[in-house]
């Protein structure tokens, strides 16, 4: 655990240094606090990374970088907020793969993902993990599929919102194995926003 935390700090520090170099390329910038919008609830992987990044950026830039959580609608509410913010470089978005997906899922987005934002850097690549309640007798994917078929429509899988990557992955998994499952966004717990959890309600 200590090694992982050390690696996270080292990676975030390196990213912050590179990002700070890009931001400070404009003479005299920044001259006031900046805001980093996280379109997810506090406690998830995006939030944890954003807060670590904001801390290092604040030290490097000499100005506070404030993390502002604005979750909802598959991360599109936070993105919409940044898209309509004054284009002066003081409002940043902690983007995720969900934003690329949203253009195909949501018909009436108030912004154009390709035109409304200027990409700066990749912060992290976060894997998705299939997990299940530790008390469940299921120990592998085949066992989960068998349990899901036995449970019929009582299987539920959790994601961090409709239209997000985890929601689509869960739906794809159930369709590929001809299973019935209910997507439940509220199944997610703080710190698990980038994981795909599943539980058979039997």
C-alpha positions in Angstrom: 0.0 0.0 0.0 2.8 2.4 0.9 4.5 1.6 -2.5 1.3 2.3 -4.4 0.8 5.6 -2.6 4.4 6.6 -3.3 4.0 5.7 -7.0 0.7 7.8 -7.1 2.4 10.8 -5.5 5.4 10.5 -7.9 3.1 10.2 -11.0 0.9 13.1 -9.9 3.9 15.2 -9.2 5.4 14.5 -12.7 2.0 15.3 -14.3 1.6 18.4 -12.3 5.1 19.7 -13.3 4.3 19.1 -17.0 0.8 20.6 -16.8 2.1 23.6 -14.8 4.7 24.2 -17.6 1.9 24.3 -20.2 -0.3 26.6 -18.0 2.4 29.1 -17.1 3.6 29.4 -20.8 1.2 32.5 -20.9 3.1 35.4 -19.2 1.7 36.3 -15.8 -0.7 33.4 -15.7 -2.3 32.5 -13.3 -3.0 35.5 -11.2 -5.9 34.1 -9.2 -7.3 30.8 -8.0 -8.2 28.1 -10.5 -11.1 25.6 -10.4 -10.8 21.9 -11.3 -14.3 20.5 -12.0 -14.7 16.8 -11.2 -18.0 15.6 -12.8 -18.3 12.7 -10.3 -19.1 12.5 -6.5 -16.3 12.8 -3.9 -14.4 9.7 -3.1 -14.1 8.1 -6.5 -10.9 7.6 -8.5 -11.4 10.7 -10.6 -11.9 12.8 -7.4 -8.8 11.2 -5.7 -6.6 11.9 -8.7 -8.0 15.4 -9.1 -7.3 16.4 -5.5 -3.8 15.0 -5.6 -3.2 16.9 -8.9 -4.7 20.1 -7.5 -2.4 20.0 -4.5 0.7 19.7 -6.6 -0.5 22.3 -9.1 -1.2 24.8 -6.4 2.3 24.5 -5.1 3.8 24.7 -8.6 1.6 27.6 -9.9 1.6 29.6 -6.7 -2.2 29.9 -6.8 -4.9 27.7 -5.2 -6.5 25.0 -7.4 -9.9 24.3 -6.0 -11.6 21.0 -6.7 -15.3 21.4 -7.4 -17.4 18.2 -7.6 -20.4 18.5 -10.0 -21.7 15.0 -10.6 -24.8 13.9 -12.6 -26.1 12.8 -16.0 -23.2 10.5 -16.8 -20.6 13.2 -16.0 -22.2 15.6 -18.6 -23.4 18.2 -16.0 -19.8 19.0 -15.0 -18.7 19.1 -18.6 -21.5 21.4 -19.5 -20.5 23.7 -16.7 -16.9 24.0 -17.9 -18.1 24.4 -21.5 -20.0 27.5 -20.6 -17.4 28.9 -18.2 -15.4 32.0 -19.3 -12.6 30.7 -21.6 -9.8 32.2 -19.7 -8.0 29.0 -18.5 -9.1 29.3 -14.9 -11.7 26.5 -15.1 -10.4 23.0 -15.9 -12.3 19.7 -16.4 -11.2 16.3 -15.0 -12.4 14.5 -18.1 -13.0 10.8 -18.6 -13.9 8.3 -21.2 -17.6 8.9 -20.3 -17.4 12.2 -22.1 -16.5 10.6 -25.4 -19.3 8.1 -24.9 -21.9 10.8 -24.0 -21.9 12.2 -27.6 -23.5 8.9 -28.7 -25.7 8.4 -25.7 -27.2 11.8 -25.0 -29.1 13.4 -27.9 -29.3 17.0 -26.6 -25.9 17.8 -25.1 -25.5 21.5 -24.6 -21.9 21.4 -25.7 -19.7 19.9 -28.5 -17.1 17.6 -26.9 -14.6 18.1 -29.7 -15.0 21.9 -30.0 -15.9 23.1 -26.5 -12.7 21.8 -24.8 -8.9 22.0 -25.4 -7.1 18.8 -24.2 -4.1 19.4 -22.0 -2.7 16.1 -20.8 -3.5 12.5 -19.8 -3.7 12.2 -16.0 -4.2 8.5 -15.6 -5.4 5.3 -17.2 -7.8 3.5 -14.8 -8.8 -0.2 -15.4 -12.3 -1.5 -14.8 -12.6 -4.4 -12.5 -15.5 -6.9 -12.1 -16.1 -7.6 -8.4 -18.8 -9.3 -6.4 -19.8 -9.5 -2.7 -17.2 -11.4 -0.8 -19.9 -13.5 0.9 -21.2 -14.8 -2.4 -20.4 -18.4 -3.4 -19.5 -17.2 -6.9 -15.8 -17.3 -7.5 -15.4 -16.8 -11.2 -17.1 -15.3 -14.3 -18.7 -18.6 -15.3 -20.1 -19.0 -11.8 -21.5 -15.5 -12.0 -23.2 -16.3 -15.4 -24.7 -19.4 -14.0 -26.0 -17.6 -10.9 -27.4 -14.8 -13.1 -29.4 -17.3 -15.2 -30.7 -18.9 -12.1 -31.7 -15.6 -10.6 -33.5 -14.6 -13.8 -34.3 -10.9 -13.5 -33.0 -10.5 -9.9 -29.4 -9.8 -10.9 -28.3 -6.2 -10.5 -25.0 -4.5 -11.5 -23.7 -1.2 -10.3 -22.2 1.6 -12.3 -21.5 5.3 -11.7 -24.5 6.5 -13.8 -26.5 5.9 -17.0 -24.4 6.3 -20.2 -21.1 5.9 -18.4 -18.5 3.3 -19.4 -19.3 0.9 -16.6 -23.0 1.1 -17.4 -22.3 0.2 -21.1 -19.8 -2.5 -20.1 -22.4 -4.1 -17.8 -25.1 -4.0 -20.4 -22.7 -5.5 -23.0 -21.8 -8.3 -20.7 -25.4 -9.2 -20.0 -26.4 -9.0 -23.6 -23.5 -11.1 -24.8 -24.5 -13.9 -22.5 -28.2 -13.5 -23.0 -28.8 -12.5 -19.4 -31.2 -10.1 -17.7 -29.9 -7.6 -15.2 -30.8 -4.2 -13.8 -28.4 -1.4 -13.8 -28.3 0.4 -10.5 -26.2 3.6 -10.2 -26.7 3.8 -6.5 -24.9 0.5 -5.9 -21.6 2.4 -6.2 -19.8 3.3 -3.0 -17.2 6.1 -2.5 -13.9 5.0 -3.8 -15.3 2.6 -6.4 -16.4 4.9 -9.2 -14.2 3.2 -11.7 -15.2 -0.3 -10.9 -18.0 -2.6 -12.1 -19.6 -4.3 -9.3 -22.2 -7.1 -9.5 -24.4 -8.8 -7.0 -27.0 -11.5 -7.4 -30.1 -10.7 -5.3 -31.4 -14.1 -4.5 
